[in-house]
Amino acid sequence: MTNDTIAAPLAAALAAKGYASLTSVQQAVLESDAAGRDMLVSAQTGSGKTVAFGLAIAPQLLDGDALPDAGVPLGLAIAPTRELALQVAAELGWLYEQAGARIATCVGGMDYRTERRALDRGAHIVVGTPGRLRDHIERGSLDLTGLRVAVLDEADEMLDLGFREDLEFILQSAPEQRRTLMFSATVPPAIEQMARTFQDDALRIMAQGESRQHVDIEYRAFNVAARDREPAIFNLLRLHEARTAIIFCKTRANVNHLLARMANRGFKAVALSGELSQQERTHALQALRDGRAQVCVATDVAARGIDLPGLELVIHADLPTNSETLLHRSGRTGRAGAKGVSALIVMPSEVRKAQMLLKRARVEAEWGPAPSADEVRAQDDTRMLDHPALKEGDDDDGAMARMLLDRFGPERLAQAFISLWREGRPAPEELTVLQDRAPAAPRERPPFGEAVWFELSVGHTGRAEARWLLPKICDGGGITRDAIGAIRVRQDESFVQIAVAQAGRFGKTLELEPGLTMRRLDGEPDLDRAPRPAEPRAPRKAEGDWKRPARAKEKETEADAPVRAKKPRWTAEDRAKAKPATKGATAGRAGAFQNGSPKPAGKDRGKFAAPKKGARKHRD
């Protein structure tokens, strides 16, 4: 690979890594109009952004073909998660190795003292997460006064994670003359606003292929019944048997539930969620990398920044909240020219949402039913027949093979091979057969064609409504709503149009549920009959009568008047007569004070009680 704009140490590192050519985003940042300018770059996940900004910042770091003595940092790279930060540091490490670069990391979950010692020894490039970088700046261990260039990697994710305040603090701590590069898979308005604030006349770069997202990823959307959501996921895993697969869930509880179900089925799976410690996350990722586990069940936040080699399958167990999240999830596969599959599990109530997600992400998906148990078994048989052991034999085992043939015979040996092949593989799941209800893209409902009218035995008197009848008709005939035309509800019956091609499913008469039957009509119903009569309304009041009526109040009777009357004020003479009763002194009759005065009852009892000695006197 020859490129005059790449410094010699970096070109040698690329050649040693086997780079024959650059990706579109790597070529874009090296164009002449991008030299020395701030840049706002959008490119899909896995397109080589780390190497791209590593090449772009070289003119600010190198003095000729070498780096100056390590002192205060010259370059700063900020990433949203510790995993991504460590990956960026590793990429920049081999890219700048022959230039003699010192790279320090500052990420959460690591030993702060070790990071401070590395910064004290001097570093050309610092890579870190926003929170830990701000911590080092506030404690004085990270000096950005000599910073020449700053890079924000996955800027949109950092804003999603709530790091805006930390990013502003870090960038405000750096010199204004620095160069600032922002790399992001998507550019929402918040990123554009930050670019206007912290960049000067930034060059906007959209890498080739952004208009057609993830060309190396095959998108598939599977219609499944609500009860078949998890079995459909199991069948997908069994059908593909990917080296590594990742399943995205919306919450930690969903992750734990699905992981438990998969463990019961015999899948080798690990989980990634926010409740795990850094050590637990590291062990889970290592299990995926060395092959001890094949499936990772994760939340969106926990999976940000992870890079799993050989990731061939992404399953959206819960639909993402927006198109950006869909692209981030799917971008974990299909990297560096490899092919991948992104599968959406779509229940009937989520079809419209899935269509809009795909449309806004500008990707097209192939719709269809989830893999059936028969499809999984057929794929298993194909893999078994293609097993290398059947095509390539070891001459050293010839004697044992002949002995097995003599003892058991070829048919028994073949049966044993099949049993061993299927042993340890989870059994495929039987799924409910659903008719494909999803068109390739959202569309308007077409005019209804030739149809047959049916009469239903319930109307307004039975509280029937079109939205209540529609699902019952679909379930009763096993059809979709596209096969249903007009629904007319009358006083005691209702009428519905069914497409001619689907009308035979209902026969002459069909009971949808007890008390609700459908009867086929020979012609069109008489829809001119009067609809449900309107309920009579109260006569309208005159213009001056629209005052709010006062709340009804019962008249007091003479018997109630003494009770409701205001209590007479207690005079000083009355208080003087009321002396505190000594312990054990009681009135001559129930309900009287010691001096014979009547004792008040109910809620007024406390008002007339004699005050205790030393207590605050009652107000008059």
RACORMO-V516768 format. One record per backbone hydrogen bond with DSSP energy under -0.5 kcal/mol. NH is the residue of the N-H (numbers start at 0). CO is the residue of the C=O. E is the energy in kcal/mol with one decimal. If there is no record, write none. Layout:
BEGIN
nh = <NH/NH>
co = <CO/CO>
e = <E/E>
END
This chain:
BEGIN
nh = <5/10/11/12/13/14/15/16/17/18/19/26/27/28/29/30/33/34/36/37/38/39/40/40/41/42/46/51/52/53/54/55/56/57/59/60/60/61/62/63/64/65/66/67/70/72/73/74/75/76/77/78/84/85/86/87/88/89/90/91/92/93/94/95/96/98/99/100/102/103/105/109/114/115/116/117/118/119/120/121/121/122/123/124/125/126/127/128/129/132/133/134/135/136/137/138/139/139/140/141/142/143/146/147/148/149/150/151/152/152/153/154/154/157/158/159/160/161/162/166/167/168/169/170/171/172/172/173/173/174/177/178/180/181/182/183/190/191/192/193/194/195/196/197/198/200/202/203/204/204/206/206/209/211/212/216/217/218/218/219/220/221/222/222/223/223/227/228/231/232/233/234/235/236/237/238/239/240/243/244/245/246/247/248/254/255/256/257/258/259/260/261/262/263/264/265/265/266/268/269/271/275/280/281/282/283/284/285/286/287/288/289/291/292/293/294/295/296/297/297/298/299/302/303/303/305/308/310/311/311/312/313/314/315/316/316/317/325/326/327/328/329/330/331/332/333/335/337/339/340/341/342/342/343/344/345/345/346/347/349/350/353/354/355/356/357/358/359/360/361/362/365/366/367/369/375/376/377/378/379/380/381/382/383/384/385/386/389/390/390/391/394/396/397/400/401/402/403/404/405/406/407/408/408/411/412/413/414/415/416/417/418/419/420/421/422/424/433/438/451/453/454/455/456/459/460/461/462/463/467/468/469/470/471/472/473/474/475/476/477/478/482/483/484/487/488/489/489/493/494/495/496/497/498/499/501/502/503/504/505/506/509/511/511/512/515/517/518/519/520/526/528/544/545/560/561/562/563/564/574/575/576/577/578/584/591/592/595/598/599/603/604/607/607/608/614>
co = <2/6/7/8/9/10/11/12/14/13/17/22/23/24/26/27/30/31/33/199/179/202/38/181/204/183/43/47/48/49/50/51/52/54/56/56/57/57/65/61/62/62/98/60/71/142/123/123/148/125/150/127/80/81/82/83/84/85/86/87/88/89/90/91/93/95/96/95/100/124/126/106/110/111/112/113/114/115/116/117/118/70/101/101/74/103/76/105/78/128/129/130/131/132/133/134/135/136/135/135/140/141/143/73/73/178/75/180/77/150/182/151/182/153/154/155/156/158/157/162/163/164/165/166/167/168/169/169/170/143/174/147/149/38/151/40/187/187/188/189/190/191/192/193/194/198/37/201/39/202/41/204/206/208/361/213/339/216/363/341/365/343/220/367/221/345/224/225/227/228/229/230/231/232/233/234/235/236/309/293/312/295/314/297/250/251/252/253/254/255/256/257/258/259/260/261/262/261/266/294/296/272/276/277/278/279/280/281/282/283/284/285/286/286/267/267/244/269/246/295/271/248/298/299/300/302/306/307/243/309/243/340/245/342/247/314/247/321/322/323/324/325/326/328/329/310/45/334/215/311/217/313/340/219/315/221/343/344/223/346/347/349/350/351/352/353/354/355/356/358/357/218/364/220/222/371/372/373/374/375/376/377/378/379/380/381/383/386/386/387/387/392/393/394/396/397/398/399/400/401/402/403/403/404/407/408/409/410/411/412/413/414/415/416/417/418/421/431/436/497/495/518/493/516/489/490/458/459/458/464/464/465/466/467/468/469/470/471/472/473/473/479/480/496/494/486/487/492/455/487/453/485/451/482/449/498/498/499/501/502/503/517/509/515/515/512/509/454/507/452/524/525/541/542/556/557/559/559/560/570/571/572/573/576/581/588/596/592/590/597/600/601/603/604/604/611>
e = <-1.4/-2.6/-2.3/-1.6/-2.3/-2.3/-2.2/-1.4/-1.1/-2.5/-0.6/-2.2/-2.0/-1.6/-0.8/-1.2/-1.3/-1.1/-1.5/-0.6/-1.3/-2.6/-0.5/-3.3/-2.5/-1.4/-1.3/-1.7/-2.7/-1.9/-2.2/-2.0/-1.9/-0.7/-0.9/-1.1/-0.8/-2.8/-3.5/-0.8/-0.7/-0.9/-0.9/-0.6/-0.6/-0.6/-2.1/-2.2/-1.8/-2.7/-2.8/-2.3/-2.4/-2.4/-2.0/-2.7/-2.4/-2.0/-2.5/-2.7/-1.7/-1.8/-1.9/-2.2/-0.5/-0.6/-1.6/-1.8/-0.5/-2.4/-2.3/-1.2/-1.6/-2.2/-2.2/-1.9/-2.0/-2.4/-1.8/-0.7/-0.6/-1.5/-1.8/-2.0/-2.2/-2.7/-2.2/-1.9/-0.5/-2.4/-2.3/-1.8/-2.3/-2.1/-2.7/-1.7/-0.6/-0.9/-1.7/-1.3/-0.5/-0.6/-1.5/-2.7/-1.7/-2.9/-2.9/-2.7/-2.8/-0.7/-0.7/-0.5/-2.1/-1.6/-1.8/-2.0/-1.9/-1.4/-2.5/-2.7/-2.4/-2.1/-2.4/-2.7/-2.1/-1.1/-0.5/-0.5/-0.8/-0.8/-1.2/-2.4/-2.7/-2.8/-3.1/-2.3/-0.8/-1.7/-2.4/-2.0/-2.5/-2.0/-1.4/-2.6/-1.8/-0.6/-3.1/-0.5/-2.5/-0.6/-2.2/-0.6/-1.9/-0.8/-0.6/-1.8/-2.8/-0.7/-0.5/-2.6/-2.3/-2.9/-0.5/-2.1/-0.6/-2.3/-1.6/-1.1/-2.3/-1.4/-2.2/-2.3/-2.1/-2.2/-2.2/-2.6/-2.1/-2.6/-0.9/-2.5/-2.2/-3.3/-2.8/-2.5/-1.8/-2.7/-2.3/-2.5/-2.5/-2.0/-2.0/-2.4/-2.2/-1.8/-1.2/-0.8/-0.7/-2.3/-1.1/-2.2/-2.5/-1.7/-2.3/-2.3/-2.1/-2.1/-2.5/-2.3/-2.1/-1.5/-2.0/-2.3/-1.1/-1.8/-2.3/-1.8/-2.3/-2.7/-2.8/-0.5/-1.3/-0.5/-1.7/-0.6/-0.9/-1.5/-0.6/-1.2/-2.1/-0.7/-1.1/-2.8/-2.6/-3.2/-1.2/-1.1/-1.4/-1.7/-2.2/-2.4/-2.7/-2.5/-2.1/-1.6/-1.9/-0.6/-1.2/-2.4/-1.8/-2.0/-2.5/-3.3/-0.5/-2.8/-1.8/-2.7/-0.7/-0.6/-0.6/-2.4/-0.9/-2.5/-2.3/-2.1/-2.2/-2.2/-2.2/-2.6/-1.8/-1.0/-2.2/-2.2/-0.7/-1.6/-0.8/-1.9/-2.3/-2.5/-2.2/-2.2/-2.3/-2.0/-2.3/-2.3/-2.2/-1.4/-1.4/-1.7/-0.6/-1.1/-2.8/-0.6/-1.8/-1.4/-2.4/-2.3/-2.0/-2.3/-2.2/-2.4/-2.0/-2.9/-0.8/-1.2/-0.5/-1.8/-2.3/-2.1/-1.9/-2.2/-2.2/-2.2/-2.4/-2.1/-2.2/-1.5/-1.6/-0.6/-0.6/-2.9/-2.5/-3.0/-3.3/-1.6/-2.8/-2.7/-1.0/-2.2/-2.3/-0.6/-2.2/-2.4/-0.6/-0.6/-2.3/-2.3/-2.5/-2.3/-2.0/-1.3/-1.6/-1.7/-1.5/-2.4/-3.2/-0.5/-0.5/-2.7/-1.8/-2.9/-2.2/-2.1/-2.6/-2.6/-1.6/-1.3/-1.4/-0.6/-1.6/-1.8/-0.6/-2.4/-0.8/-1.8/-1.6/-2.8/-3.1/-2.5/-2.9/-2.4/-1.4/-0.9/-1.8/-0.6/-1.5/-0.7/-0.6/-2.1/-1.5/-1.9/-2.0/-1.6/-1.3/-1.2/-2.0/-1.0/-3.0/-1.4/-2.9/-0.5/-1.1/-1.6/-1.0/-0.6/-0.5/-1.7>
END
